[in-house]
């Protein structure tokens, strides 16, 4: 077996470590311990965290309220991590889609969507996705790895800095299944919510899951009022199994019961995401099943006009059919909206930009 000849990084206490740690991964206690070992007062920890989490510093030289000697010591012992922008597309509607890379070669997509004086971000929780949803470009490539909490957070900050404006809402609906990366997802949400982070209200932070029931119940017990969205896409078991094979073991009956428990526990209204696919889940029988599933529950249905993906056998439904769904759902007391399609002139669907860049390479 080849030997690793990479020089170890000397640590302040004389120990050796094979690589520097990312500042984002240090707890407050670990950062204070590092500062103490460097002969620095622990109050510097708060200053450093402000640069890392609030100001999104890209270099130690930016940390101008720290002594130069401390900045040099920090650079010797830790890194600032960070992402590199591999590709960027701008839509005529103002949306911007990014392909961001990490130091190990993994890459993810995120999107910034401005609306008047607001900025929404759609971020990823995994590089790739193992769920294998039939209509999703990301699922076709499989899973590379899960992201750390800071890698999820840094996507949002990258978009914020590119737009040079505050992010007002975030949805974790990009690449990956957030609940297969539960701890990092919740940790990222808490940092996005924190006044020592992005300072975004909890109800403006949304997690979108394919419907992993154990994690939904765990999420119901979190103290924060984060928002939950469930990718439903069909209320007919056979159709849903074909579209979403990764959640085949979680039946619609059990999902229905779990969502009832979630609402009873939290008092919050979940959203069901429903991508309308011509001839697949937009038929009369599918519409009736959706009405039956949602009637009498506290739920909102978000109808999505499917983005066309190159090589996919699926086509989006018509706008008229989407309106039919809105009317029929309203007739049984269920509020439904048609999601405003953004970025139609660029690679809007999850995984498209990553695929395009990979093909070029």
C-alpha positions as CSV (number, residue, x, y, z in Angstrom):
1,X,0.0,0.0,0.0
2,X,1.5,3.4,-0.9
3,X,2.6,5.5,2.0
4,X,1.1,9.0,2.6
5,X,4.0,11.4,2.4
6,X,2.0,14.6,2.9
7,X,3.7,16.7,5.6
8,X,1.7,16.9,8.8
9,X,0.6,20.4,10.0
10,X,2.2,21.3,13.3
11,X,-0.4,22.0,16.0
12,X,0.0,24.6,18.7
13,X,0.3,21.9,21.4
14,X,3.1,20.2,19.5
15,X,0.9,17.4,18.1
16,X,0.8,16.6,14.4
17,X,-2.3,16.5,12.2
18,X,-2.5,15.3,8.6
19,X,-4.5,18.3,7.5
20,X,-5.7,21.7,8.8
21,X,-9.3,21.9,10.0
22,X,-11.8,24.2,8.5
23,X,-12.7,27.0,10.8
24,X,-16.4,26.4,10.0
25,X,-16.1,22.9,11.7
26,X,-14.8,24.2,15.0
27,X,-17.2,24.6,17.9
28,X,-16.9,27.8,20.1
29,X,-15.1,25.7,22.7
30,X,-12.6,24.3,20.2
31,X,-11.9,27.8,18.8
32,X,-11.4,29.2,22.3
33,X,-9.0,26.3,23.0
34,X,-7.0,27.1,19.8
35,X,-6.8,30.7,20.8
36,X,-5.6,29.9,24.3
37,X,-2.9,27.6,22.8
38,X,-1.8,30.6,20.7
39,X,-1.6,32.9,23.7
40,X,-4.7,34.9,22.6
41,X,-7.6,36.0,24.7
42,X,-10.8,34.0,24.2
43,X,-12.9,37.0,23.3
44,X,-11.3,36.8,19.9
45,X,-13.5,33.8,19.2
46,X,-16.6,35.9,18.8
47,X,-14.7,38.3,16.5
48,X,-13.5,35.4,14.3
49,X,-17.0,33.7,14.2
50,X,-18.5,37.0,13.1
51,X,-16.1,37.1,10.1
52,X,-16.7,33.4,9.3
53,X,-20.5,33.2,9.7
54,X,-21.9,36.7,9.2
55,X,-19.4,38.4,6.9
56,X,-18.4,35.2,5.0
57,X,-14.7,36.2,4.9
58,X,-12.8,34.5,2.1
59,X,-9.3,35.2,3.6
60,X,-7.7,35.8,7.0
61,X,-6.5,39.2,5.7
62,X,-10.1,40.4,5.7
63,X,-10.3,40.0,9.4
64,X,-9.0,43.6,10.0
65,X,-10.0,43.8,13.7
66,X,-7.6,40.9,14.5
67,X,-3.8,41.5,15.0
68,X,-1.8,40.6,12.0
69,X,0.2,38.1,14.0
70,X,-3.0,36.3,15.0
71,X,-4.2,36.2,11.4
72,X,-0.9,34.7,10.4
73,X,-1.1,32.1,13.2
74,X,-4.7,31.2,12.1
75,X,-3.6,30.7,8.6
76,X,-0.9,28.3,9.8
77,X,-3.3,26.1,11.8
78,X,-6.8,26.3,10.1
79,X,-8.4,27.0,6.8
80,X,-11.5,29.0,5.8
81,X,-12.8,26.2,3.7
82,X,-15.0,28.0,1.1
83,X,-16.5,27.1,-2.2
84,X,-15.4,27.9,-5.8
85,X,-17.8,28.9,-8.5
86,X,-17.5,26.4,-11.3
87,X,-20.4,27.8,-13.4
88,X,-23.0,30.4,-13.3
89,X,-26.1,31.1,-15.4
90,X,-28.4,34.2,-15.3
91,X,-32.0,34.1,-16.4
92,X,-33.9,36.9,-18.0
93,X,-36.2,36.8,-14.9
94,X,-33.2,37.7,-12.7
95,X,-32.6,34.2,-11.2
96,X,-29.1,33.0,-11.0
97,X,-28.0,29.3,-10.9
98,X,-24.6,28.3,-9.6
99,X,-22.5,25.2,-9.7
100,X,-20.2,25.3,-6.7
101,X,-17.2,23.1,-6.0
102,X,-15.6,21.9,-2.9
103,X,-11.9,21.1,-2.2
104,X,-12.4,17.3,-2.7
105,X,-13.9,17.8,-6.2
106,X,-17.6,17.3,-5.1
107,X,-20.0,19.9,-6.6
108,X,-23.5,21.1,-6.0
109,X,-26.1,23.4,-7.4
110,X,-27.9,26.3,-5.8
111,X,-30.2,29.1,-7.0
112,X,-30.8,32.7,-6.1
113,X,-34.3,34.0,-6.9
114,X,-34.9,37.7,-6.4
115,X,-38.5,39.0,-6.1
116,X,-38.9,42.8,-5.5
117,X,-37.1,43.4,-2.3
118,X,-36.7,39.8,-1.3
119,X,-34.1,37.1,-2.1
120,X,-34.9,33.4,-1.9
121,X,-32.2,30.7,-2.1
122,X,-32.6,27.1,-3.1
123,X,-29.7,25.1,-1.7
124,X,-28.5,21.5,-1.8
125,X,-27.9,19.1,1.1
126,X,-26.0,16.4,-0.8
127,X,-23.8,16.2,-3.8
128,X,-26.0,14.1,-6.0
129,X,-28.9,12.1,-4.7
130,X,-29.5,8.4,-4.0
131,X,-33.3,8.5,-4.2
132,X,-33.5,7.9,-7.9
133,X,-36.7,9.9,-8.7
134,X,-37.6,9.1,-12.3
135,X,-38.1,12.7,-13.4
136,X,-35.0,14.3,-11.7
137,X,-31.7,15.0,-13.4
138,X,-29.8,14.8,-10.1
139,X,-31.0,11.3,-9.3
140,X,-29.7,10.0,-12.7
141,X,-26.1,10.6,-11.5
142,X,-26.5,9.0,-8.1
143,X,-24.9,10.2,-4.8
144,X,-21.4,11.5,-4.4
145,X,-21.6,12.3,-0.7
146,X,-23.5,14.2,1.9
147,X,-22.6,17.8,2.7
148,X,-21.4,19.2,6.0
149,X,-23.6,21.9,7.7
150,X,-21.1,24.6,6.8
151,X,-21.2,23.5,3.1
152,X,-24.9,23.9,3.1
153,X,-24.6,27.2,4.8
154,X,-21.9,28.5,2.5
155,X,-24.1,28.0,-0.6
156,X,-26.6,30.6,0.9
157,X,-23.8,33.0,1.7
158,X,-22.3,32.7,-1.8
159,X,-25.6,33.7,-3.3
160,X,-26.0,36.5,-0.8
161,X,-22.7,38.0,-1.6
162,X,-23.2,37.6,-5.4
163,X,-26.5,39.5,-5.2
164,X,-25.0,41.8,-2.5
165,X,-28.3,41.7,-0.6
166,X,-29.8,39.9,2.4
167,X,-31.3,36.5,1.9
168,X,-34.9,36.5,3.2
169,X,-35.8,32.8,2.8
170,X,-34.1,29.5,2.1
171,X,-35.5,26.2,0.9
172,X,-33.4,23.0,1.0
173,X,-34.9,21.6,-2.1
174,X,-31.8,21.4,-4.3
175,X,-29.7,18.2,-4.8
176,X,-30.1,15.4,-2.3
177,X,-32.5,14.2,0.3
178,X,-32.1,16.5,3.4
179,X,-33.4,13.8,5.8
180,X,-30.7,11.4,4.7
181,X,-28.3,14.0,6.0
182,X,-30.5,15.0,9.0
183,X,-28.0,16.2,11.5
184,X,-26.1,18.5,9.1
185,X,-29.3,19.8,7.6
186,X,-30.7,20.8,11.0
187,X,-27.4,22.3,12.1
188,X,-27.3,24.4,8.9
189,X,-30.9,25.5,9.5
190,X,-30.0,26.6,13.0
191,X,-27.0,28.6,11.8
192,X,-29.1,30.2,9.0
193,X,-31.7,31.1,11.7
194,X,-29.1,32.4,14.3
195,X,-28.5,36.1,14.8
196,X,-24.9,35.0,14.8
197,X,-25.4,33.6,11.3
198,X,-27.7,34.6,8.5
199,X,-30.5,35.7,10.8
200,X,-33.3,34.3,8.8
201,X,-36.7,33.6,10.5
202,X,-37.3,30.0,11.2
203,X,-40.6,30.0,9.3
204,X,-38.7,31.2,6.2
205,X,-36.5,28.2,6.3
206,X,-38.0,25.1,4.6
207,X,-36.8,21.5,4.3
208,X,-38.2,19.5,1.4
209,X,-38.2,15.7,1.8
210,X,-39.3,12.8,-0.4
211,X,-41.2,11.6,2.7
212,X,-38.9,9.7,5.1
213,X,-41.4,9.0,7.9
214,X,-39.0,8.5,10.8
215,X,-37.2,11.7,10.1
216,X,-40.5,13.6,9.6
217,X,-41.4,12.5,13.2
218,X,-38.0,13.5,14.5
219,X,-38.4,16.9,12.7
220,X,-41.7,17.4,14.4
221,X,-39.9,17.4,17.8
222,X,-37.3,20.0,16.9
223,X,-38.0,23.2,19.0
224,X,-37.7,25.7,16.1
225,X,-40.6,26.5,13.8
226,X,-38.9,25.4,10.6
227,X,-41.2,24.7,7.6
228,X,-41.7,21.2,6.1
229,X,-42.4,20.4,2.5
230,X,-43.0,16.8,1.3
231,X,-42.5,15.8,-2.3
232,X,-45.7,13.9,-3.0
233,X,-46.0,13.9,-6.8
234,X,-48.8,11.3,-6.7
235,X,-51.4,10.1,-4.3
236,X,-51.7,6.8,-6.1
237,X,-49.3,4.2,-4.7
238,X,-48.4,2.5,-8.0
239,X,-47.7,5.9,-9.7
240,X,-45.7,7.2,-6.7
241,X,-43.6,4.0,-6.5
242,X,-42.7,4.3,-10.2
243,X,-41.8,8.0,-9.9
244,X,-40.1,7.9,-6.5
245,X,-38.6,4.4,-6.0
246,X,-36.4,5.6,-3.1
247,X,-39.5,5.9,-0.8
248,X,-41.3,2.8,-1.9
249,X,-41.1,1.3,1.6
250,X,-43.0,4.3,3.0
251,X,-46.6,3.8,2.0
252,X,-49.0,6.6,1.3
253,X,-51.2,5.4,4.1
254,X,-48.3,5.6,6.6
255,X,-47.2,9.0,5.2
256,X,-50.8,10.3,5.6
257,X,-50.8,9.2,9.2
258,X,-47.4,10.6,9.9
259,X,-48.3,14.0,8.5
260,X,-51.4,14.0,10.7
261,X,-49.2,13.5,13.7
262,X,-46.8,16.2,12.5
263,X,-49.6,18.7,12.3
264,X,-51.0,17.7,15.7
265,X,-47.5,18.0,17.2
266,X,-46.4,21.3,15.6
267,X,-49.6,23.1,14.6
268,X,-47.8,24.0,11.4
269,X,-49.1,23.6,7.9
270,X,-47.0,21.4,5.7
271,X,-46.7,21.8,1.9
272,X,-47.1,19.0,-0.6
273,X,-44.9,19.4,-3.7
274,X,-46.6,18.1,-6.9
275,X,-44.7,18.3,-10.2
276,X,-47.4,17.9,-12.9
277,X,-46.3,15.4,-15.6
278,X,-48.4,15.1,-18.7
279,X,-50.2,11.8,-18.9
280,X,-48.6,10.4,-15.7
281,X,-49.9,12.2,-12.6
282,X,-52.3,14.8,-14.1
283,X,-55.1,12.4,-15.1
284,X,-58.6,12.6,-13.6
285,X,-58.0,9.6,-11.4
286,X,-54.7,11.1,-10.1
287,X,-56.5,14.4,-9.4
288,X,-59.2,12.6,-7.5
289,X,-56.7,10.7,-5.5
290,X,-54.9,13.9,-4.6
291,X,-58.1,15.5,-3.5
292,X,-58.9,12.5,-1.3
293,X,-55.4,12.5,0.2
294,X,-55.6,16.2,1.2
295,X,-59.2,16.8,2.0
296,X,-59.8,17.6,5.6
297,X,-56.1,18.0,6.4
298,X,-54.1,21.1,7.2
299,X,-52.0,21.2,4.0
300,X,-51.1,23.4,1.1
301,X,-50.4,21.9,-2.3
302,X,-47.6,23.5,-4.4
303,X,-48.2,22.6,-8.0
304,X,-45.0,22.6,-10.0
305,X,-44.8,22.8,-13.8
306,X,-42.1,20.2,-14.6
307,X,-38.9,21.6,-16.0
308,X,-38.0,19.8,-19.3
309,X,-34.9,17.7,-18.9
310,X,-32.8,16.7,-21.9
311,X,-33.4,13.0,-22.7
312,X,-36.3,12.6,-20.2
313,X,-39.4,10.8,-21.3
314,X,-41.5,13.1,-19.2
315,X,-43.2,16.2,-20.4
316,X,-44.8,19.0,-18.3
317,X,-48.6,19.4,-18.1
318,X,-50.3,22.4,-19.6
319,X,-51.1,25.5,-17.7
320,X,-54.8,24.8,-18.2
321,X,-54.4,21.4,-16.5
322,X,-52.6,23.1,-13.6
323,X,-55.5,25.5,-13.2
324,X,-57.9,22.5,-13.2
325,X,-56.0,21.1,-10.2
326,X,-56.2,24.4,-8.3
327,X,-60.0,24.6,-8.9
328,X,-60.7,21.0,-7.9
329,X,-58.5,21.1,-4.8
330,X,-60.3,24.4,-3.8
331,X,-63.6,22.6,-4.1
332,X,-62.7,20.2,-1.3
333,X,-61.2,23.0,0.9
334,X,-57.5,22.6,0.0
335,X,-55.5,25.6,-0.9
336,X,-53.3,25.1,-3.9
337,X,-51.0,27.4,-5.9
338,X,-49.0,27.0,-9.1
339,X,-45.4,27.7,-8.4
340,X,-44.0,30.5,-10.5
341,X,-41.5,28.9,-12.8
342,X,-38.1,30.6,-12.6
343,X,-35.1,30.2,-14.8
344,X,-37.0,28.6,-17.7
345,X,-34.3,29.9,-20.2
346,X,-31.4,28.3,-18.2
347,X,-30.7,24.9,-16.8
348,X,-33.4,25.3,-14.2
349,X,-34.1,21.7,-13.1
350,X,-32.0,20.2,-10.3
351,X,-28.9,18.5,-11.7
352,X,-29.1,20.0,-15.2
353,X,-26.2,22.5,-14.9
354,X,-24.0,19.9,-13.2
355,X,-24.7,17.5,-16.1
356,X,-24.0,20.1,-18.7
357,X,-20.6,21.0,-17.2
358,X,-19.7,17.3,-16.8
359,X,-20.5,16.6,-20.4
360,X,-18.3,19.5,-21.5
361,X,-15.4,18.2,-19.4
